[in-house]
Amino acid sequence: MNAETIKDYLRREPFEPFVIRMSNGEVHEIRHPECAFVMKTRVIVYYPDDDRSVTCALIHINSVEALQAN
């Protein structure tokens, strides 16, 4: 995965929530554009409800896709 793909999702207007699927099976939901920070080799995902963050290495991101509405 490359950083530009994720940046493109974050820049969409209107913003649409999306998920990051990791190679280890983890799934991270991005529900607001300010809840992800894209760096050169990683993405930091922030979970405001828990006040925690997760670092995702770009080489371990399998896919990025729109979050399906329930």
Phi and psi restraints in degrees (range 20) as a CNS / XPLOR table:
assign (resid 1 and name C) (resid 2 and name N)
       (resid 2 and name CA) (resid 2 and name C) 1.0 -114.2 20.0 2
assign (resid 2 and name N) (resid 2 and name CA)
       (resid 2 and name C) (resid 3 and name N) 1.0 157.1 20.0 2
assign (resid 2 and name C) (resid 3 and name N)
       (resid 3 and name CA) (resid 3 and name C) 1.0 -62.0 20.0 2
assign (resid 3 and name N) (resid 3 and name CA)
       (resid 3 and name C) (resid 4 and name N) 1.0 -35.5 20.0 2
assign (resid 3 and name C) (resid 4 and name N)
       (resid 4 and name CA) (resid 4 and name C) 1.0 -62.8 20.0 2
assign (resid 4 and name N) (resid 4 and name CA)
       (resid 4 and name C) (resid 5 and name N) 1.0 -36.1 20.0 2
assign (resid 4 and name C) (resid 5 and name N)
       (resid 5 and name CA) (resid 5 and name C) 1.0 -60.2 20.0 2
assign (resid 5 and name N) (resid 5 and name CA)
       (resid 5 and name C) (resid 6 and name N) 1.0 -45.6 20.0 2
assign (resid 5 and name C) (resid 6 and name N)
       (resid 6 and name CA) (resid 6 and name C) 1.0 -69.7 20.0 2
assign (resid 6 and name N) (resid 6 and name CA)
       (resid 6 and name C) (resid 7 and name N) 1.0 -39.6 20.0 2
assign (resid 6 and name C) (resid 7 and name N)
       (resid 7 and name CA) (resid 7 and name C) 1.0 -60.1 20.0 2
assign (resid 7 and name N) (resid 7 and name CA)
       (resid 7 and name C) (resid 8 and name N) 1.0 -38.1 20.0 2
assign (resid 7 and name C) (resid 8 and name N)
       (resid 8 and name CA) (resid 8 and name C) 1.0 -60.8 20.0 2
assign (resid 8 and name N) (resid 8 and name CA)
       (resid 8 and name C) (resid 9 and name N) 1.0 -42.6 20.0 2
assign (resid 8 and name C) (resid 9 and name N)
       (resid 9 and name CA) (resid 9 and name C) 1.0 -62.3 20.0 2
assign (resid 9 and name N) (resid 9 and name CA)
       (resid 9 and name C) (resid 10 and name N) 1.0 -40.8 20.0 2
assign (resid 9 and name C) (resid 10 and name N)
       (resid 10 and name CA) (resid 10 and name C) 1.0 -69.6 20.0 2
assign (resid 10 and name N) (resid 10 and name CA)
       (resid 10 and name C) (resid 11 and name N) 1.0 -27.0 20.0 2
assign (resid 10 and name C) (resid 11 and name N)
       (resid 11 and name CA) (resid 11 and name C) 1.0 -88.6 20.0 2
assign (resid 11 and name N) (resid 11 and name CA)
       (resid 11 and name C) (resid 12 and name N) 1.0 -8.0 20.0 2
assign (resid 11 and name C) (resid 12 and name N)
       (resid 12 and name CA) (resid 12 and name C) 1.0 -58.7 20.0 2
assign (resid 12 and name N) (resid 12 and name CA)
       (resid 12 and name C) (resid 13 and name N) 1.0 140.6 20.0 2
assign (resid 12 and name C) (resid 13 and name N)
       (resid 13 and name CA) (resid 13 and name C) 1.0 -129.3 20.0 2
assign (resid 13 and name N) (resid 13 and name CA)
       (resid 13 and name C) (resid 14 and name N) 1.0 120.7 20.0 2
assign (resid 13 and name C) (resid 14 and name N)
       (resid 14 and name CA) (resid 14 and name C) 1.0 -71.4 20.0 2
assign (resid 14 and name N) (resid 14 and name CA)
       (resid 14 and name C) (resid 15 and name N) 1.0 154.3 20.0 2
assign (resid 14 and name C) (resid 15 and name N)
       (resid 15 and name CA) (resid 15 and name C) 1.0 -64.1 20.0 2
assign (resid 15 and name N) (resid 15 and name CA)
       (resid 15 and name C) (resid 16 and name N) 1.0 137.8 20.0 2
assign (resid 15 and name C) (resid 16 and name N)
       (resid 16 and name CA) (resid 16 and name C) 1.0 -120.6 20.0 2
assign (resid 16 and name N) (resid 16 and name CA)
       (resid 16 and name C) (resid 17 and name N) 1.0 124.8 20.0 2
assign (resid 16 and name C) (resid 17 and name N)
       (resid 17 and name CA) (resid 17 and name C) 1.0 -55.6 20.0 2
assign (resid 17 and name N) (resid 17 and name CA)
       (resid 17 and name C) (resid 18 and name N) 1.0 148.2 20.0 2
assign (resid 17 and name C) (resid 18 and name N)
       (resid 18 and name CA) (resid 18 and name C) 1.0 -144.8 20.0 2
assign (resid 18 and name N) (resid 18 and name CA)
       (resid 18 and name C) (resid 19 and name N) 1.0 169.6 20.0 2
assign (resid 18 and name C) (resid 19 and name N)
       (resid 19 and name CA) (resid 19 and name C) 1.0 -120.7 20.0 2
assign (resid 19 and name N) (resid 19 and name CA)
       (resid 19 and name C) (resid 20 and name N) 1.0 148.7 20.0 2
assign (resid 19 and name C) (resid 20 and name N)
       (resid 20 and name CA) (resid 20 and name C) 1.0 -109.7 20.0 2
assign (resid 20 and name N) (resid 20 and name CA)
       (resid 20 and name C) (resid 21 and name N) 1.0 122.9 20.0 2
assign (resid 20 and name C) (resid 21 and name N)
       (resid 21 and name CA) (resid 21 and name C) 1.0 -104.4 20.0 2
assign (resid 21 and name N) (resid 21 and name CA)
       (resid 21 and name C) (resid 22 and name N) 1.0 124.5 20.0 2
assign (resid 21 and name C) (resid 22 and name N)
       (resid 22 and name CA) (resid 22 and name C) 1.0 -96.0 20.0 2
assign (resid 22 and name N) (resid 22 and name CA)
       (resid 22 and name C) (resid 23 and name N) 1.0 160.4 20.0 2
assign (resid 22 and name C) (resid 23 and name N)
       (resid 23 and name CA) (resid 23 and name C) 1.0 -65.7 20.0 2
assign (resid 23 and name N) (resid 23 and name CA)
       (resid 23 and name C) (resid 24 and name N) 1.0 -22.5 20.0 2
assign (resid 23 and name C) (resid 24 and name N)
       (resid 24 and name CA) (resid 24 and name C) 1.0 -90.4 20.0 2
assign (resid 24 and name N) (resid 24 and name CA)
       (resid 24 and name C) (resid 25 and name N) 1.0 5.8 20.0 2
assign (resid 24 and name C) (resid 25 and name N)
       (resid 25 and name CA) (resid 25 and name C) 1.0 96.6 20.0 2
assign (resid 25 and name N) (resid 25 and name CA)
       (resid 25 and name C) (resid 26 and name N) 1.0 -11.5 20.0 2
assign (resid 25 and name C) (resid 26 and name N)
       (resid 26 and name CA) (resid 26 and name C) 1.0 -64.8 20.0 2
assign (resid 26 and name N) (resid 26 and name CA)
       (resid 26 and name C) (resid 27 and name N) 1.0 147.4 20.0 2
assign (resid 26 and name C) (resid 27 and name N)
       (resid 27 and name CA) (resid 27 and name C) 1.0 -128.2 20.0 2
assign (resid 27 and name N) (resid 27 and name CA)
       (resid 27 and name C) (resid 28 and name N) 1.0 128.1 20.0 2
assign (resid 27 and name C) (resid 28 and name N)
       (resid 28 and name CA) (resid 28 and name C) 1.0 -118.2 20.0 2
assign (resid 28 and name N) (resid 28 and name CA)
       (resid 28 and name C) (resid 29 and name N) 1.0 123.4 20.0 2
assign (resid 28 and name C) (resid 29 and name N)
       (resid 29 and name CA) (resid 29 and name C) 1.0 -91.1 20.0 2
assign (resid 29 and name N) (resid 29 and name CA)
       (resid 29 and name C) (resid 30 and name N) 1.0 132.1 20.0 2
assign (resid 29 and name C) (resid 30 and name N)
       (resid 30 and name CA) (resid 30 and name C) 1.0 -110.6 20.0 2
assign (resid 30 and name N) (resid 30 and name CA)
       (resid 30 and name C) (resid 31 and name N) 1.0 105.1 20.0 2
assign (resid 30 and name C) (resid 31 and name N)
       (resid 31 and name CA) (resid 31 and name C) 1.0 -100.3 20.0 2
assign (resid 31 and name N) (resid 31 and name CA)
       (resid 31 and name C) (resid 32 and name N) 1.0 -7.4 20.0 2
assign (resid 31 and name C) (resid 32 and name N)
       (resid 32 and name CA) (resid 32 and name C) 1.0 -149.6 20.0 2
assign (resid 32 and name N) (resid 32 and name CA)
       (resid 32 and name C) (resid 33 and name N) 1.0 141.1 20.0 2
assign (resid 32 and name C) (resid 33 and name N)
       (resid 33 and name CA) (resid 33 and name C) 1.0 -62.6 20.0 2
assign (resid 33 and name N) (resid 33 and name CA)
       (resid 33 and name C) (resid 34 and name N) 1.0 -21.3 20.0 2
assign (resid 33 and name C) (resid 34 and name N)
       (resid 34 and name CA) (resid 34 and name C) 1.0 -85.2 20.0 2
assign (resid 34 and name N) (resid 34 and name CA)
       (resid 34 and name C) (resid 35 and name N) 1.0 2.2 20.0 2
assign (resid 34 and name C) (resid 35 and name N)
       (resid 35 and name CA) (resid 35 and name C) 1.0 -98.3 20.0 2
assign (resid 35 and name N) (resid 35 and name CA)
       (resid 35 and name C) (resid 36 and name N) 1.0 12.4 20.0 2
assign (resid 35 and name C) (resid 36 and name N)
       (resid 36 and name CA) (resid 36 and name C) 1.0 -143.3 20.0 2
assign (resid 36 and name N) (resid 36 and name CA)
       (resid 36 and name C) (resid 37 and name N) 1.0 137.5 20.0 2
assign (resid 36 and name C) (resid 37 and name N)
       (resid 37 and name CA) (resid 37 and name C) 1.0 -125.5 20.0 2
assign (resid 37 and name N) (resid 37 and name CA)
       (resid 37 and name C) (resid 38 and name N) 1.0 117.9 20.0 2
assign (resid 37 and name C) (resid 38 and name N)
       (resid 38 and name CA) (resid 38 and name C) 1.0 -95.1 20.0 2
assign (resid 38 and name N) (resid 38 and name CA)
       (resid 38 and name C) (resid 39 and name N) 1.0 125.9 20.0 2
assign (resid 38 and name C) (resid 39 and name N)
       (resid 39 and name CA) (resid 39 and name C) 1.0 -113.0 20.0 2
assign (resid 39 and name N) (resid 39 and name CA)
       (resid 39 and name C) (resid 40 and name N) 1.0 -175.9 20.0 2
assign (resid 39 and name C) (resid 40 and name N)
       (resid 40 and name CA) (resid 40 and name C) 1.0 -62.9 20.0 2
assign (resid 40 and name N) (resid 40 and name CA)
       (resid 40 and name C) (resid 41 and name N) 1.0 -40.6 20.0 2
assign (resid 40 and name C) (resid 41 and name N)
       (resid 41 and name CA) (resid 41 and name C) 1.0 -124.7 20.0 2
assign (resid 41 and name N) (resid 41 and name CA)
       (resid 41 and name C) (resid 42 and name N) 1.0 4.0 20.0 2
assign (resid 41 and name C) (resid 42 and name N)
       (resid 42 and name CA) (resid 42 and name C) 1.0 -154.5 20.0 2
assign (resid 42 and name N) (resid 42 and name CA)
       (resid 42 and name C) (resid 43 and name N) 1.0 166.3 20.0 2
assign (resid 42 and name C) (resid 43 and name N)
       (resid 43 and name CA) (resid 43 and name C) 1.0 -124.9 20.0 2
assign (resid 43 and name N) (resid 43 and name CA)
       (resid 43 and name C) (resid 44 and name N) 1.0 132.0 20.0 2
assign (resid 43 and name C) (resid 44 and name N)
       (resid 44 and name CA) (resid 44 and name C) 1.0 -101.9 20.0 2
assign (resid 44 and name N) (resid 44 and name CA)
       (resid 44 and name C) (resid 45 and name N) 1.0 121.6 20.0 2
assign (resid 44 and name C) (resid 45 and name N)
       (resid 45 and name CA) (resid 45 and name C) 1.0 -103.8 20.0 2
assign (resid 45 and name N) (resid 45 and name CA)
       (resid 45 and name C) (resid 46 and name N) 1.0 128.1 20.0 2
assign (resid 45 and name C) (resid 46 and name N)
       (resid 46 and name CA) (resid 46 and name C) 1.0 -107.8 20.0 2
assign (resid 46 and name N) (resid 46 and name CA)
       (resid 46 and name C) (resid 47 and name N) 1.0 132.8 20.0 2
assign (resid 46 and name C) (resid 47 and name N)
       (resid 47 and name CA) (resid 47 and name C) 1.0 -110.4 20.0 2
assign (resid 47 and name N) (resid 47 and name CA)
       (resid 47 and name C) (resid 48 and name N) 1.0 98.0 20.0 2
assign (resid 47 and name C) (resid 48 and name N)
       (resid 48 and name CA) (resid 48 and name C) 1.0 -64.7 20.0 2
assign (resid 48 and name N) (resid 48 and name CA)
       (resid 48 and name C) (resid 49 and name N) 1.0 -31.4 20.0 2
assign (resid 48 and name C) (resid 49 and name N)
       (resid 49 and name CA) (resid 49 and name C) 1.0 -64.2 20.0 2
assign (resid 49 and name N) (resid 49 and name CA)
       (resid 49 and name C) (resid 50 and name N) 1.0 -34.2 20.0 2
assign (resid 49 and name C) (resid 50 and name N)
       (resid 50 and name CA) (resid 50 and name C) 1.0 -101.6 20.0 2
assign (resid 50 and name N) (resid 50 and name CA)
       (resid 50 and name C) (resid 51 and name N) 1.0 -6.5 20.0 2
assign (resid 50 and name C) (resid 51 and name N)
       (resid 51 and name CA) (resid 51 and name C) 1.0 50.9 20.0 2
assign (resid 51 and name N) (resid 51 and name CA)
       (resid 51 and name C) (resid 52 and name N) 1.0 51.4 20.0 2
assign (resid 51 and name C) (resid 52 and name N)
       (resid 52 and name CA) (resid 52 and name C) 1.0 -135.8 20.0 2
assign (resid 52 and name N) (resid 52 and name CA)
       (resid 52 and name C) (resid 53 and name N) 1.0 162.7 20.0 2
assign (resid 52 and name C) (resid 53 and name N)
       (resid 53 and name CA) (resid 53 and name C) 1.0 -133.3 20.0 2
assign (resid 53 and name N) (resid 53 and name CA)
       (resid 53 and name C) (resid 54 and name N) 1.0 157.9 20.0 2
assign (resid 53 and name C) (resid 54 and name N)
       (resid 54 and name CA) (resid 54 and name C) 1.0 -130.8 20.0 2
assign (resid 54 and name N) (resid 54 and name CA)
       (resid 54 and name C) (resid 55 and name N) 1.0 135.9 20.0 2
assign (resid 54 and name C) (resid 55 and name N)
       (resid 55 and name CA) (resid 55 and name C) 1.0 -100.9 20.0 2
assign (resid 55 and name N) (resid 55 and name CA)
       (resid 55 and name C) (resid 56 and name N) 1.0 125.7 20.0 2
assign (resid 55 and name C) (resid 56 and name N)
       (resid 56 and name CA) (resid 56 and name C) 1.0 -115.0 20.0 2
assign (resid 56 and name N) (resid 56 and name CA)
       (resid 56 and name C) (resid 57 and name N) 1.0 116.4 20.0 2
assign (resid 56 and name C) (resid 57 and name N)
       (resid 57 and name CA) (resid 57 and name C) 1.0 -70.8 20.0 2
assign (resid 57 and name N) (resid 57 and name CA)
       (resid 57 and name C) (resid 58 and name N) 1.0 132.7 20.0 2
assign (resid 57 and name C) (resid 58 and name N)
       (resid 58 and name CA) (resid 58 and name C) 1.0 -57.4 20.0 2
assign (resid 58 and name N) (resid 58 and name CA)
       (resid 58 and name C) (resid 59 and name N) 1.0 -35.0 20.0 2
assign (resid 58 and name C) (resid 59 and name N)
       (resid 59 and name CA) (resid 59 and name C) 1.0 -68.0 20.0 2
assign (resid 59 and name N) (resid 59 and name CA)
       (resid 59 and name C) (resid 60 and name N) 1.0 -15.4 20.0 2
assign (resid 59 and name C) (resid 60 and name N)
       (resid 60 and name CA) (resid 60 and name C) 1.0 -103.1 20.0 2
assign (resid 60 and name N) (resid 60 and name CA)
       (resid 60 and name C) (resid 61 and name N) 1.0 4.6 20.0 2
assign (resid 60 and name C) (resid 61 and name N)
       (resid 61 and name CA) (resid 61 and name C) 1.0 -87.9 20.0 2
assign (resid 61 and name N) (resid 61 and name CA)
       (resid 61 and name C) (resid 62 and name N) 1.0 117.5 20.0 2
assign (resid 61 and name C) (resid 62 and name N)
       (resid 62 and name CA) (resid 62 and name C) 1.0 -80.7 20.0 2
assign (resid 62 and name N) (resid 62 and name CA)
       (resid 62 and name C) (resid 63 and name N) 1.0 -40.7 20.0 2
assign (resid 62 and name C) (resid 63 and name N)
       (resid 63 and name CA) (resid 63 and name C) 1.0 -158.7 20.0 2
assign (resid 63 and name N) (resid 63 and name CA)
       (resid 63 and name C) (resid 64 and name N) 1.0 161.1 20.0 2
assign (resid 63 and name C) (resid 64 and name N)
       (resid 64 and name CA) (resid 64 and name C) 1.0 -131.8 20.0 2
assign (resid 64 and name N) (resid 64 and name CA)
       (resid 64 and name C) (resid 65 and name N) 1.0 127.7 20.0 2
assign (resid 64 and name C) (resid 65 and name N)
       (resid 65 and name CA) (resid 65 and name C) 1.0 -147.8 20.0 2
assign (resid 65 and name N) (resid 65 and name CA)
       (resid 65 and name C) (resid 66 and name N) 1.0 156.9 20.0 2
assign (resid 65 and name C) (resid 66 and name N)
       (resid 66 and name CA) (resid 66 and name C) 1.0 -59.3 20.0 2
assign (resid 66 and name N) (resid 66 and name CA)
       (resid 66 and name C) (resid 67 and name N) 1.0 142.1 20.0 2
assign (resid 66 and name C) (resid 67 and name N)
       (resid 67 and name CA) (resid 67 and name C) 1.0 -77.4 20.0 2
assign (resid 67 and name N) (resid 67 and name CA)
       (resid 67 and name C) (resid 68 and name N) 1.0 124.4 20.0 2
assign (resid 67 and name C) (resid 68 and name N)
       (resid 68 and name CA) (resid 68 and name C) 1.0 -74.6 20.0 2
assign (resid 68 and name N) (resid 68 and name CA)
       (resid 68 and name C) (resid 69 and name N) 1.0 131.6 20.0 2
assign (resid 68 and name C) (resid 69 and name N)
       (resid 69 and name CA) (resid 69 and name C) 1.0 -70.5 20.0 2
assign (resid 69 and name N) (resid 69 and name CA)
       (resid 69 and name C) (resid 70 and name N) 1.0 143.9 20.0 2
